[in-house]
Amino acid sequence: MTHPQVKELLVELLLKDKKMREDSLESPAEWNGKIDIENTKILKQIILKYGWPTISMVGEEASNAAWVIAQHADHDISFQKLCLTLLKQEDRRDINIRNIAYLEDRIRIAENRPQLYGTQFDDADNFRPKSIEDSANLDSRREHMGLEPFDEYAESMKRLFG
């Protein structure tokens, strides 16, 4: 498989992921966890052969698609941790560093630890951020990862999902 083929495949997987999630918002019966499992399996194969799909390798859209697939691999936290390690090893100009923050928080929440960047929210009756470590320095950490101040992010999350 060439890098253009990897790019095309990652974008295709992202579209499948996005469609399933959008459809399930309107009809919960449309949720299909098998898509996450299959996408994870394919991303594992890509990483094994090529390493992390960076922007210079597959373009920004496909590199972001790889991150989305990793982000949605909640059924395989060890794989998410591997992806986080790989992302952290890449040149910050060759990935979207914001993705590190989101994946780090996703893993921490799955492990019942407080998040570092405030990216993960409860979608239960009372829409609010999940537990945050050292909230006094939250905006400093967010800025370092290219994220907007937390209050702005929280407001946009509430508009979208709350």
DSSP file (Angstrom, degrees, kcal/mol; ACC not computed):
  #  RESIDUE AA STRUCTURE BP1 BP2  ACC     N-H-->O    O-->H-N    N-H-->O    O-->H-N    TCO  KAPPA ALPHA  PHI   PSI    X-CA   Y-CA   Z-CA
    1    1 A M              0   0    0      0, 0.0     2,-0.1     0, 0.0     0, 0.0   0.000 360.0 360.0 360.0 130.4    0.0    0.0    0.0
    2    2 A T     >  -     0   0    0      1,-0.1     4,-2.5     4,-0.0     3,-0.2  -0.434 360.0-102.1 -88.5 168.2    1.4    3.4   -0.9
    3    3 A H  H  > S+     0   0    0      1,-0.2     4,-2.9     2,-0.2     5,-0.2   0.881 123.7  54.1 -60.7 -38.3    1.0    6.5    1.1
    4    4 A P  H  > S+     0   0    0      0, 0.0     4,-2.4     0, 0.0    -1,-0.2   0.890 109.8  48.8 -61.1 -35.1   -1.7    7.8   -1.2
    5    5 A Q  H  > S+     0   0    0      2,-0.2     4,-2.5    -3,-0.2    -2,-0.2   0.897 110.9  49.5 -68.8 -39.0   -3.5    4.6   -0.7
    6    6 A V  H  X S+     0   0    0     -4,-2.5     4,-2.8     2,-0.2     5,-0.2   0.928 111.1  50.5 -62.9 -44.7   -3.1    4.9    3.1
    7    7 A K  H  X S+     0   0    0     -4,-2.9     4,-2.2     1,-0.2    -2,-0.2   0.944 112.1  46.3 -56.8 -50.3   -4.4    8.5    2.9
    8    8 A E  H  X S+     0   0    0     -4,-2.4     4,-2.2     1,-0.2    -1,-0.2   0.903 113.2  49.5 -61.0 -43.5   -7.4    7.4    0.9
    9    9 A L  H  X S+     0   0    0     -4,-2.5     4,-2.5     2,-0.2    -1,-0.2   0.920 110.1  49.9 -64.0 -45.4   -8.1    4.5    3.3
   10   10 A L  H  X S+     0   0    0     -4,-2.8     4,-2.2     1,-0.2    -1,-0.2   0.905 111.5  48.3 -62.3 -41.7   -7.9    6.6    6.4
   11   11 A V  H  X S+     0   0    0     -4,-2.2     4,-2.2    -5,-0.2    -1,-0.2   0.903 111.0  51.3 -65.1 -40.5  -10.3    9.2    5.0
   12   12 A E  H  X S+     0   0    0     -4,-2.2     4,-1.9     2,-0.2    -2,-0.2   0.909 110.2  48.9 -61.6 -43.0  -12.7    6.4    4.0
   13   13 A L  H  X S+     0   0    0     -4,-2.5     4,-2.4     1,-0.2    -2,-0.2   0.894 109.7  52.5 -64.1 -39.9  -12.6    5.0    7.5
   14   14 A L  H  X S+     0   0    0     -4,-2.2     4,-3.1     1,-0.2     5,-0.2   0.913 107.5  51.1 -62.7 -42.9  -13.2    8.4    9.0
   15   15 A L  H  X S+     0   0    0     -4,-2.2     4,-2.5     1,-0.2    -1,-0.2   0.897 110.7  48.8 -62.5 -39.8  -16.3    8.9    6.8
   16   16 A K  H  X S+     0   0    0     -4,-1.9     4,-2.1     2,-0.2    -1,-0.2   0.919 113.3  47.6 -64.2 -43.7  -17.7    5.6    7.9
   17   17 A D  H  X S+     0   0    0     -4,-2.4     4,-2.2     2,-0.2    -2,-0.2   0.941 113.8  46.9 -60.3 -49.9  -17.0    6.5   11.6
   18   18 A K  H  X S+     0   0    0     -4,-3.1     4,-2.8     1,-0.2     5,-0.2   0.903 111.1  50.8 -63.3 -43.7  -18.6    9.9   11.2
   19   19 A K  H  X S+     0   0    0     -4,-2.5     4,-2.9    -5,-0.2     5,-0.2   0.921 110.3  49.5 -62.1 -44.3  -21.7    8.6    9.4
   20   20 A M  H  X S+     0   0    0     -4,-2.1     4,-2.0     1,-0.2    -1,-0.2   0.924 113.5  46.3 -61.5 -43.4  -22.3    6.0   12.1
   21   21 A R  H  X S+     0   0    0     -4,-2.2     4,-1.0     2,-0.2    -2,-0.2   0.913 114.1  47.1 -67.6 -42.1  -22.0    8.5   14.9
   22   22 A E  H >X S+     0   0    0     -4,-2.8     4,-1.0     1,-0.2     3,-0.7   0.927 112.8  49.4 -64.5 -44.6  -24.2   11.1   13.1
   23   23 A D  H 3X S+     0   0    0     -4,-2.9     4,-2.2     1,-0.2     3,-0.4   0.866 107.2  55.9 -61.9 -36.1  -26.9    8.5   12.3
   24   24 A S  H 3< S+     0   0    0     -4,-2.0    -1,-0.2    -5,-0.2    -2,-0.2   0.727  96.9  63.8 -73.5 -19.8  -26.8    7.2   15.9
   25   25 A L  H << S+     0   0    0     -4,-1.0    -1,-0.2    -3,-0.7    -2,-0.2   0.892 112.8  35.1 -66.3 -38.0  -27.6   10.7   17.2
   26   26 A E  H  < S+     0   0    0     -4,-1.0    -2,-0.2    -3,-0.4    -1,-0.2   0.816 137.6  19.2 -83.6 -32.5  -30.9   10.6   15.4
   27   27 A S    ><  -     0   0    0     -4,-2.2     3,-3.0    -5,-0.2    -1,-0.3  -0.834  64.6-159.7-141.6  99.7  -31.5    6.9   16.0
   28   28 A P  G >  S+     0   0    0      0, 0.0     3,-1.6     0, 0.0    -4,-0.1   0.732  90.4  70.7 -52.9 -23.9  -29.5    5.2   18.8
   29   29 A A  G 3  S+     0   0    0      1,-0.3    -5,-0.1    -6,-0.1    -6,-0.0   0.689  85.6  69.1 -66.8 -16.5  -30.1    1.8   17.1
   30   30 A E  G <  S+     0   0    0     -3,-3.0    -1,-0.3    -7,-0.2    -6,-0.2   0.581  70.7 116.8 -77.6  -9.9  -27.7    2.9   14.3
   31   31 A W    <   -     0   0    0     -3,-1.6     2,-0.4    -4,-0.2     3,-0.1  -0.399  42.5-177.3 -62.3 131.0  -24.8    2.7   16.8
   32   32 A N    >>  -     0   0    0     -2,-0.1     3,-1.8     1,-0.1     4,-0.6  -0.803  15.9-176.3-136.2  92.9  -22.4    0.1   15.5
   33   33 A G  H 3> S+     0   0    0     -2,-0.4     4,-1.7     1,-0.3     3,-0.2   0.679  79.0  75.9 -62.2 -18.1  -19.4   -0.5   17.8
   34   34 A K  H 3> S+     0   0    0      1,-0.2     4,-2.8     2,-0.2    -1,-0.3   0.805  86.7  62.0 -64.2 -27.6  -18.0   -3.0   15.2
   35   35 A I  H <> S+     0   0    0     -3,-1.8     4,-2.8     2,-0.2     5,-0.2   0.932 103.8  47.4 -63.7 -45.2  -17.0    0.0   13.1
   36   36 A D  H  X S+     0   0    0     -4,-0.6     4,-2.4     2,-0.2    -2,-0.2   0.910 113.2  49.1 -61.2 -42.0  -14.6    1.2   15.8
   37   37 A I  H  X S+     0   0    0     -4,-1.7     4,-2.1     2,-0.2    -2,-0.2   0.930 114.2  44.1 -64.5 -46.0  -13.2   -2.3   16.2
   38   38 A E  H  X S+     0   0    0     -4,-2.8     4,-2.2     2,-0.2    -2,-0.2   0.918 113.7  50.2 -66.3 -43.5  -12.7   -2.7   12.5
   39   39 A N  H  X S+     0   0    0     -4,-2.8     4,-2.6    -5,-0.2    -1,-0.2   0.903 110.3  50.9 -61.4 -40.8  -11.2    0.8   12.1
   40   40 A T  H  X S+     0   0    0     -4,-2.4     4,-2.6    -5,-0.2    -1,-0.2   0.920 107.9  52.7 -61.6 -44.4   -8.8    0.1   15.0
   41   41 A K  H  X S+     0   0    0     -4,-2.1     4,-1.6     1,-0.2    -2,-0.2   0.915 112.0  45.2 -58.4 -44.3   -7.7   -3.2   13.4
   42   42 A I  H  X S+     0   0    0     -4,-2.2     4,-2.1     2,-0.2    -1,-0.2   0.908 111.6  51.5 -68.5 -42.2   -6.9   -1.4   10.1
   43   43 A L  H  X S+     0   0    0     -4,-2.6     4,-2.8     1,-0.2     5,-0.2   0.891 106.5  55.5 -62.7 -38.1   -5.1    1.5   11.9
   44   44 A K  H  X S+     0   0    0     -4,-2.6     4,-2.5     1,-0.2    -1,-0.2   0.920 108.0  48.8 -58.2 -43.6   -3.0   -1.0   13.8
   45   45 A Q  H  X S+     0   0    0     -4,-1.6     4,-1.7     2,-0.2    -2,-0.2   0.901 111.4  49.3 -63.9 -41.3   -1.9   -2.5   10.5
   46   46 A I  H  X>S+     0   0    0     -4,-2.1     4,-3.2     2,-0.2     5,-0.6   0.937 112.6  46.9 -63.0 -47.2   -1.0    0.9    9.0
   47   47 A I  H  X5S+     0   0    0     -4,-2.8     4,-1.9     1,-0.2    -2,-0.2   0.896 109.4  54.5 -63.5 -41.0    1.0    1.8   12.1
   48   48 A L  H  <5S+     0   0    0     -4,-2.5    -1,-0.2    -5,-0.2    -2,-0.2   0.886 118.8  34.1 -59.8 -38.8    2.8   -1.5   12.1
   49   49 A K  H  <5S+     0   0    0     -4,-1.7    -2,-0.2    -5,-0.2    -1,-0.2   0.872 138.2  12.8 -85.4 -39.0    3.9   -1.0    8.5
   50   50 A Y  H  <5S-     0   0    0     -4,-3.2    -3,-0.2     1,-0.3    -2,-0.2   0.566  93.9-125.1-118.2 -13.0    4.4    2.8    8.3
   51   51 A G     << -     0   0    0     -4,-1.9    -1,-0.3    -5,-0.6    -2,-0.1  -0.471  69.2 -11.7  86.5-170.7    4.4    4.2   11.8
   52   52 A W  S    S-     0   0    0     -2,-0.1     2,-1.4     1,-0.1     5,-0.1  -0.417  76.8-115.3 -64.7 133.2    2.1    7.0   12.9
   53   53 A P        -     0   0    0      0, 0.0    13,-0.2     0, 0.0    14,-0.1  -0.548  44.4-169.7 -72.2  94.4    0.4    8.6    9.8
   54   54 A T     >  -     0   0    0     -2,-1.4     4,-2.6     1,-0.1     5,-0.5  -0.250  35.9-104.7 -81.0 170.0    1.9   12.1   10.0
   55   55 A I  H  > S+     0   0    0     39,-2.8     4,-2.2     1,-0.2    40,-0.1   0.901 122.3  51.0 -61.5 -42.3    0.8   15.2    8.0
   56   56 A S  H  4 S+     0   0    0     38,-0.3    -1,-0.2     1,-0.2    39,-0.1   0.779 114.0  46.0 -68.8 -23.9    3.9   14.9    5.8
   57   57 A M  H  4 S+     0   0    0     -3,-0.2    -2,-0.2    37,-0.2    -1,-0.2   0.919 137.2   0.2 -81.8 -47.1    3.1   11.2    5.1
   58   58 A V  H  < S-     0   0    0     -4,-2.6     4,-0.5     1,-0.2    -3,-0.2   0.406 104.3-101.6-128.1  -0.4   -0.7   11.3    4.4
   59   59 A G     X  -     0   0    0     -4,-2.2     4,-2.2    -5,-0.5    -1,-0.2  -0.090  42.7 -74.5  91.7 162.9   -1.8   14.9    4.6
   60   60 A E  H  > S+     0   0    0      1,-0.2     4,-2.4     2,-0.2     5,-0.2   0.899 126.4  51.2 -64.9 -43.8   -3.6   16.8    7.4
   61   61 A E  H  > S+     0   0    0      1,-0.2     4,-1.9     2,-0.2    -1,-0.2   0.930 115.0  41.6 -62.0 -46.5   -7.1   15.2    6.8
   62   62 A A  H  > S+     0   0    0     -4,-0.5     4,-2.1     2,-0.2    -1,-0.2   0.865 113.1  53.4 -72.1 -35.7   -5.9   11.6    6.8
   63   63 A S  H  X S+     0   0    0     -4,-2.2     4,-1.6     1,-0.2    -1,-0.2   0.915 111.3  47.1 -62.7 -41.7   -3.5   12.2    9.8
   64   64 A N  H  X S+     0   0    0     -4,-2.4     4,-2.5     1,-0.2    -2,-0.2   0.871 107.4  57.2 -66.0 -36.6   -6.4   13.6   11.7
   65   65 A A  H  X S+     0   0    0     -4,-1.9     4,-2.4     1,-0.2    -2,-0.2   0.902 103.7  53.1 -60.5 -40.9   -8.5   10.6   10.6
   66   66 A A  H  X S+     0   0    0     -4,-2.1     4,-2.3     1,-0.2    -1,-0.2   0.915 109.3  49.2 -60.3 -42.4   -6.0    8.3   12.2
   67   67 A W  H  X S+     0   0    0     -4,-1.6     4,-3.2     2,-0.2    -2,-0.2   0.925 108.6  52.2 -63.4 -44.1   -6.3   10.3   15.4
   68   68 A V  H  X S+     0   0    0     -4,-2.5     4,-2.0     1,-0.2    -2,-0.2   0.920 109.6  49.8 -58.3 -43.6  -10.1   10.1   15.4
   69   69 A I  H  < S+     0   0    0     -4,-2.4    -1,-0.2     2,-0.2    -2,-0.2   0.927 113.2  45.9 -61.5 -44.7   -9.9    6.3   14.9
   70   70 A A  H >< S+     0   0    0     -4,-2.3     3,-1.5     1,-0.2    -2,-0.2   0.914 110.7  53.7 -62.9 -42.5   -7.4    6.1   17.9
   71   71 A Q  H 3< S+     0   0    0     -4,-3.2    -1,-0.2     1,-0.3    -2,-0.2   0.847 110.6  47.0 -60.4 -35.3   -9.7    8.4   19.9
   72   72 A H  T 3< S+     0   0    0     -4,-2.0     2,-0.7    -5,-0.2     3,-0.3   0.334  83.7  96.6 -91.8   7.4  -12.6    6.1   19.3
   73   73 A A    X   +     0   0    0     -3,-1.5     3,-2.5     1,-0.2     7,-0.3  -0.223  39.0 141.9 -88.6  45.3  -10.7    2.9   20.1
   74   74 A D  T 3   +     0   0    0     -2,-0.7     3,-0.4     1,-0.3    -1,-0.2   0.722  63.6  66.3 -60.6 -21.1  -12.1    2.9   23.7
   75   75 A H  T 3  S+     0   0    0     -3,-0.3    -1,-0.3     1,-0.2     2,-0.2   0.550 106.6  43.2 -75.0  -7.5  -12.3   -0.9   23.5
   76   76 A D    X>  +     0   0    0     -3,-2.5     4,-2.0     1,-0.1     3,-0.6  -0.606  61.8 167.6-141.9  74.7   -8.5   -1.0   23.3
   77   77 A I  H 3> S+     0   0    0     -3,-0.4     4,-2.6     1,-0.3     5,-0.2   0.841  78.8  59.7 -62.2 -34.3   -6.9    1.3   25.8
   78   78 A S  H 3> S+     0   0    0      1,-0.2     4,-1.9     2,-0.2    -1,-0.3   0.891 106.6  47.9 -62.9 -36.3   -3.5   -0.2   25.3
   79   79 A F  H <> S+     0   0    0     -3,-0.6     4,-2.6     2,-0.2    -2,-0.2   0.903 109.4  52.8 -68.3 -40.5   -3.7    0.7   21.6
   80   80 A Q  H  X S+     0   0    0     -4,-2.0     4,-2.5    -7,-0.3    -2,-0.2   0.908 108.7  50.8 -59.4 -40.8   -4.8    4.2   22.5
   81   81 A K  H  X S+     0   0    0     -4,-2.6     4,-2.4     2,-0.2    -1,-0.2   0.900 108.9  50.9 -64.1 -40.4   -1.7    4.5   24.8
   82   82 A L  H  X S+     0   0    0     -4,-1.9     4,-2.7     2,-0.2    -2,-0.2   0.937 110.6  49.1 -60.7 -46.5    0.5    3.3   22.0
   83   83 A C  H  X S+     0   0    0     -4,-2.6     4,-2.8     1,-0.2    -2,-0.2   0.904 109.9  51.5 -60.6 -41.7   -1.0    5.9   19.7
   84   84 A L  H  X S+     0   0    0     -4,-2.5     4,-2.4     2,-0.2    -1,-0.2   0.924 110.3  48.9 -61.6 -44.5   -0.4    8.6   22.3
   85   85 A T  H  X S+     0   0    0     -4,-2.4     4,-1.2     2,-0.2    -2,-0.2   0.924 112.4  48.3 -59.9 -45.6    3.2    7.6   22.7
   86   86 A L  H  X S+     0   0    0     -4,-2.7     4,-0.8     1,-0.2     3,-0.4   0.914 111.0  50.3 -63.3 -43.3    3.7    7.7   18.9
   87   87 A L  H >< S+     0   0    0     -4,-2.8     3,-0.9     1,-0.2    -1,-0.2   0.914 108.8  52.2 -59.7 -43.2    2.0   11.1   18.6
   88   88 A K  H 3< S+     0   0    0     -4,-2.4    -1,-0.2     1,-0.2    -2,-0.2   0.759 106.5  54.9 -66.4 -24.0    4.3   12.5   21.4
   89   89 A Q  H 3< S+     0   0    0     -4,-1.2    -1,-0.2    -3,-0.4    -2,-0.2   0.651  92.2  92.2 -83.2 -15.7    7.4   11.2   19.5
   90   90 A E  S << S-     0   0    0     -3,-0.9     2,-0.2    -4,-0.8     5,-0.1  -0.390  93.0 -91.6 -79.1 156.0    6.5   13.0   16.3
   91   91 A D    >   -     0   0    0      1,-0.2     3,-2.6    -2,-0.1     4,-0.3  -0.492  35.6-128.4 -61.3 129.5    7.7   16.5   15.4
   92   92 A R  G >  S+     0   0    0      1,-0.3     3,-0.5    -2,-0.2     5,-0.4   0.702 108.5  58.3 -59.6 -19.5    5.0   18.9   16.7
   93   93 A R  G 3  S+     0   0    0      1,-0.2    -1,-0.3     3,-0.1    -2,-0.1   0.581 101.7  55.7 -84.2  -9.6    4.9   20.5   13.2
   94   94 A D  G <  S+     0   0    0     -3,-2.6   -39,-2.8   -39,-0.1   -38,-0.3   0.311 112.0  36.9-107.6   7.2    4.0   17.1   11.6
   95   95 A I  S <  S-     0   0    0     -3,-0.5     2,-0.9    -4,-0.3     3,-0.1  -0.900  91.1 -99.0-142.1 170.4    0.9   16.4   13.7
   96   96 A N    >   -     0   0    0     -2,-0.3     3,-1.9     1,-0.1     4,-0.5  -0.871  32.5-158.2 -92.2 106.5   -2.0   18.4   15.2
   97   97 A I  T >> S+     0   0    0     -2,-0.9     4,-1.1    -5,-0.4     3,-1.0   0.754  86.4  70.8 -62.9 -22.8   -0.7   18.7   18.8
   98   98 A R  H 3> S+     0   0    0      1,-0.2     4,-2.0     2,-0.2    -1,-0.3   0.855  88.9  64.4 -58.4 -32.8   -4.2   19.3   20.0
   99   99 A N  H <> S+     0   0    0     -3,-1.9     4,-2.4     1,-0.2    -1,-0.2   0.819  94.6  58.7 -62.7 -30.9   -4.9   15.7   19.3
  100  100 A I  H <> S+     0   0    0     -3,-1.0     4,-2.8    -4,-0.5    -1,-0.2   0.934 105.8  49.0 -61.4 -45.4   -2.4   14.7   22.0
  101  101 A A  H  X S+     0   0    0     -4,-1.1     4,-2.4     1,-0.2    16,-0.3   0.926 112.2  47.2 -61.6 -46.3   -4.4   16.6   24.6
  102  102 A Y  H  X S+     0   0    0     -4,-2.0     4,-2.3     2,-0.2    -1,-0.2   0.917 115.5  44.4 -63.2 -43.8   -7.7   15.0   23.5
  103  103 A L  H  X S+     0   0    0     -4,-2.4     4,-2.4     2,-0.2     5,-0.2   0.903 111.5  53.4 -69.8 -39.9   -6.2   11.4   23.5
  104  104 A E  H  X S+     0   0    0     -4,-2.8     4,-2.4    -5,-0.2    -2,-0.2   0.943 112.4  44.9 -57.4 -48.4   -4.4   12.0   26.8
  105  105 A D  H  X S+     0   0    0     -4,-2.4     4,-2.6    -5,-0.2     5,-0.2   0.901 110.5  54.2 -63.9 -40.8   -7.7   13.0   28.4
  106  106 A R  H  X S+     0   0    0     -4,-2.3     4,-2.0     1,-0.2    -1,-0.2   0.919 111.5  44.8 -60.0 -44.7   -9.6   10.2   26.9
  107  107 A I  H  X S+     0   0    0     -4,-2.4     4,-1.6     2,-0.2    -1,-0.2   0.925 111.9  52.0 -65.8 -45.7   -7.2    7.6   28.3
  108  108 A R  H  <>S+     0   0    0     -4,-2.4     5,-3.2     1,-0.2    -2,-0.2   0.914 110.2  48.3 -59.4 -43.4   -7.1    9.2   31.7
  109  109 A I  H ><5S+     0   0    0     -4,-2.6     3,-1.8     1,-0.2    -1,-0.2   0.912 108.8  53.6 -63.9 -41.8  -10.9    9.2   32.0
  110  110 A A  H 3<5S+     0   0    0     -4,-2.0    -1,-0.2     1,-0.3    -2,-0.2   0.815 109.9  48.9 -61.7 -29.3  -11.0    5.6   30.9
  111  111 A E  T 3<5S-     0   0    0     -4,-1.6    -1,-0.3    -3,-0.2    -2,-0.2   0.226 120.0-111.2 -94.0  13.5   -8.5    4.8   33.7
  112  112 A N  T < 5S+     0   0    0     -3,-1.8    -3,-0.2     1,-0.2    -2,-0.1   0.854  77.0 129.3  58.5  38.4  -10.6    6.7   36.2
  113  113 A R      < -     0   0    0     -5,-3.2    -1,-0.2    -6,-0.2    -2,-0.1  -0.876  67.0 -95.6-115.8 153.5   -8.0    9.5   36.5
  114  114 A P        -     0   0    0      0, 0.0    18,-0.3     0, 0.0     2,-0.1  -0.384  43.0-115.3 -66.4 146.3   -8.6   13.2   36.2
  115  115 A Q  B     -a  132   0A   0     16,-2.8    18,-3.0     1,-0.1   -10,-0.1  -0.380  12.0-146.8 -78.3 160.7   -8.0   14.7   32.8
  116  116 A L  S    S+     0   0    0    -15,-0.2    25,-0.1    16,-0.2    26,-0.1   0.748  90.8  32.9 -96.6 -29.2   -5.2   17.3   32.2
  117  117 A Y  S    S-     0   0    0    -16,-0.3    15,-0.1    24,-0.1   -15,-0.1   0.448  95.9-121.3-116.3  -2.6   -6.8   19.4   29.4
  118  118 A G        +     0   0    0     13,-0.2    14,-0.1   -17,-0.1   -16,-0.1   0.832  68.3 131.5  69.1  33.3  -10.5   19.5   30.1
  119  119 A T        +     0   0    0    -18,-0.2     2,-0.5   -17,-0.1    -1,-0.1   0.655  50.2  76.8 -90.8 -16.1  -11.5   18.1   26.8
  120  120 A Q        -     0   0    0     11,-0.1    10,-2.7    10,-0.1     2,-0.3  -0.836  59.6-173.2-106.9 130.0  -13.9   15.4   28.0
  121  121 A F  E     -B  129   0B   0     -2,-0.5     2,-0.3     8,-0.3     6,-0.1  -0.851  28.4-113.0-119.1 152.5  -17.4   16.1   29.2
  122  122 A D  E     -B  128   0B   0      6,-3.4     6,-0.6    -2,-0.3     0, 0.0  -0.653  19.8-163.1 -75.1 137.3  -20.2   14.1   30.9
  123  123 A D        +     0   0    0     -2,-0.3     4,-0.2     4,-0.1    -1,-0.1   0.101  55.0 109.7-108.9  22.5  -23.1   13.7   28.6
  124  124 A A  S    S-     0   0    0      2,-0.3     3,-0.1     4,-0.1    -2,-0.0   0.061  95.6 -64.9 -78.5-162.8  -25.4   12.7   31.3
  125  125 A D  S    S+     0   0    0      1,-0.2     2,-0.8     2,-0.1    -1,-0.0   0.836 130.9  50.1 -58.0 -36.3  -28.3   14.9   32.7
  126  126 A N  S    S-     0   0    0      2,-0.1     2,-0.4     0, 0.0    -2,-0.3  -0.801  86.1-148.3-109.4  91.3  -25.9   17.6   34.0
  127  127 A F        +     0   0    0     -2,-0.8    -4,-0.1    35,-0.2    -2,-0.1  -0.422  42.5 131.4 -65.0 114.5  -23.6   18.4   31.1
  128  128 A R  E     -B  122   0B   0     -6,-0.6    -6,-3.4    -2,-0.4    -4,-0.1  -0.974  60.3 -78.5-157.6 163.0  -20.2   19.3   32.7
  129  129 A P  E     -B  121   0B   0      0, 0.0    -8,-0.3     0, 0.0     3,-0.1  -0.374  47.8-115.5 -67.2 146.6  -16.5   18.6   32.3
  130  130 A K        -     0   0    0    -10,-2.7   -10,-0.1     1,-0.2   -21,-0.0  -0.320  62.0 -51.8 -71.4 167.7  -15.3   15.3   33.8
  131  131 A S        -     0   0    0      1,-0.1   -16,-2.8   -17,-0.1     2,-0.4  -0.046  59.6-154.9 -48.0 135.7  -12.8   15.6   36.7
  132  132 A I  B >   -a  115   0A   0    -18,-0.3     3,-0.5    -3,-0.1     2,-0.3  -0.963   9.3-133.1-121.5 130.2   -9.8   17.9   35.9
  133  133 A E  T 3  S-     0   0    0    -18,-3.0     4,-0.1    -2,-0.4   -15,-0.0  -0.603  85.2  -4.6 -78.0 137.3   -6.3   17.6   37.6
  134  134 A D  T >  S-     0   0    0     -2,-0.3     3,-1.7     1,-0.1    -1,-0.2   0.915  72.0-175.9  48.1  59.7   -4.8   20.9   38.8
  135  135 A S  G X  S+     0   0    0     -3,-0.5     3,-1.2     1,-0.3     4,-0.4   0.720  72.9  72.3 -62.9 -21.1   -7.5   23.1   37.4
  136  136 A A  G 3  S+     0   0    0      1,-0.3    -1,-0.3     2,-0.1     3,-0.2   0.814 107.0  35.7 -63.0 -28.8   -5.6   26.2   38.5
  137  137 A N  G <> S+     0   0    0     -3,-1.7     4,-2.0     1,-0.1    -1,-0.3   0.186  86.5 110.2-108.1  15.6   -3.1   25.6   35.7
  138  138 A L  H <> S+     0   0    0     -3,-1.2     4,-2.7     1,-0.2     5,-0.2   0.929  76.6  48.4 -58.7 -50.6   -5.6   24.2   33.2
  139  139 A D  H  > S+     0   0    0     -4,-0.4     4,-2.5     1,-0.2    -1,-0.2   0.838 109.4  54.0 -64.6 -31.6   -5.5   27.2   30.7
  140  140 A S  H  > S+     0   0    0      2,-0.2     4,-1.9     1,-0.2    -1,-0.2   0.931 111.4  45.0 -65.2 -45.3   -1.7   27.2   30.7
  141  141 A R  H  X S+     0   0    0     -4,-2.0     4,-1.1     1,-0.2    -2,-0.2   0.911 113.4  50.9 -63.7 -41.9   -1.6   23.5   29.8
  142  142 A R  H ><>S+     0   0    0     -4,-2.7     5,-2.9     1,-0.2     3,-0.7   0.919 108.4  51.3 -62.7 -43.7   -4.3   24.1   27.2
  143  143 A E  H ><5S+     0   0    0     -4,-2.5     3,-1.8     1,-0.2    -1,-0.2   0.904 105.1  56.5 -60.5 -41.5   -2.4   27.0   25.6
  144  144 A H  H 3<5S+     0   0    0     -4,-1.9    -1,-0.2     1,-0.3    -2,-0.2   0.787 109.7  46.8 -60.5 -27.7    0.8   24.8   25.4
  145  145 A M  T <<5S-     0   0    0     -4,-1.1    -1,-0.3    -3,-0.7    -2,-0.2   0.260 122.2-104.7-100.2  11.1   -1.2   22.3   23.4
  146  146 A G  T < 5S+     0   0    0     -3,-1.8     2,-0.3     1,-0.3    -3,-0.2   0.723  74.6 140.2  77.4  20.9   -2.8   24.9   21.1
  147  147 A L      < -     0   0    0     -5,-2.9    -1,-0.3    -6,-0.2     3,-0.1  -0.701  54.1-111.7 -98.4 149.9   -6.2   24.8   22.7
  148  148 A E        -     0   0    0     -2,-0.3    -1,-0.1     1,-0.2     5,-0.1  -0.253  54.4 -70.7 -68.4 163.7   -8.4   27.8   23.4
  149  149 A P     >  -     0   0    0      0, 0.0     4,-2.0     0, 0.0     3,-0.5  -0.234  48.7-115.5 -55.1 148.3   -9.0   28.9   27.0
  150  150 A F  H  > S+     0   0    0      1,-0.2     4,-3.4     2,-0.2     5,-0.3   0.874 111.7  57.3 -58.8 -41.9  -11.2   26.4   28.9
  151  151 A D  H  > S+     0   0    0      1,-0.2     4,-1.9     2,-0.2    -1,-0.2   0.894 108.9  46.9 -59.5 -39.5  -14.2   28.8   29.4
  152  152 A E  H  > S+     0   0    0     -3,-0.5     4,-2.1     2,-0.2    -1,-0.2   0.923 114.4  47.4 -65.5 -44.2  -14.5   29.3   25.7
  153  153 A Y  H  X S+     0   0    0     -4,-2.0     4,-2.6     1,-0.2    -2,-0.2   0.929 111.1  50.7 -62.5 -46.5  -14.2   25.6   25.0
  154  154 A A  H  X S+     0   0    0     -4,-3.4     4,-2.3     1,-0.2    -1,-0.2   0.889 109.6  51.4 -61.0 -39.8  -16.8   24.8   27.7
  155  155 A E  H  X S+     0   0    0     -4,-1.9     4,-2.1    -5,-0.3    -1,-0.2   0.916 111.2  46.6 -64.1 -43.1  -19.2   27.3   26.2
  156  156 A S  H  X S+     0   0    0     -4,-2.1     4,-2.2     1,-0.2    -2,-0.2   0.882 111.4  52.3 -68.0 -36.3  -18.9   25.9   22.7
  157  157 A M  H  X>S+     0   0    0     -4,-2.6     4,-3.2     2,-0.2     5,-0.8   0.911 109.3  49.6 -63.8 -41.7  -19.3   22.3   24.1
  158  158 A K  H  X5S+     0   0    0     -4,-2.3     4,-0.9     3,-0.2    -2,-0.2   0.895 110.7  50.1 -65.5 -39.4  -22.5   23.3   25.9
  159  159 A R  H  <5S+     0   0    0     -4,-2.1    -1,-0.2    -5,-0.2    -2,-0.2   0.906 118.6  38.7 -63.3 -40.7  -23.9   25.0   22.7
  160  160 A L  H  <5S+     0   0    0     -4,-2.2    -2,-0.2    -5,-0.1    -1,-0.2   0.906 139.2   4.4 -76.6 -42.4  -23.1   21.9   20.7
  161  161 A F  H  <5       0   0    0     -4,-3.2    -3,-0.2    -5,-0.2    -2,-0.2   0.626 360.0 360.0-122.6 -19.2  -24.1   19.1   23.1
  162  162 A G     <<       0   0    0     -4,-0.9   -35,-0.2    -5,-0.8    -3,-0.1   0.479 360.0 360.0 -82.0 360.0  -25.5   20.5   26.3
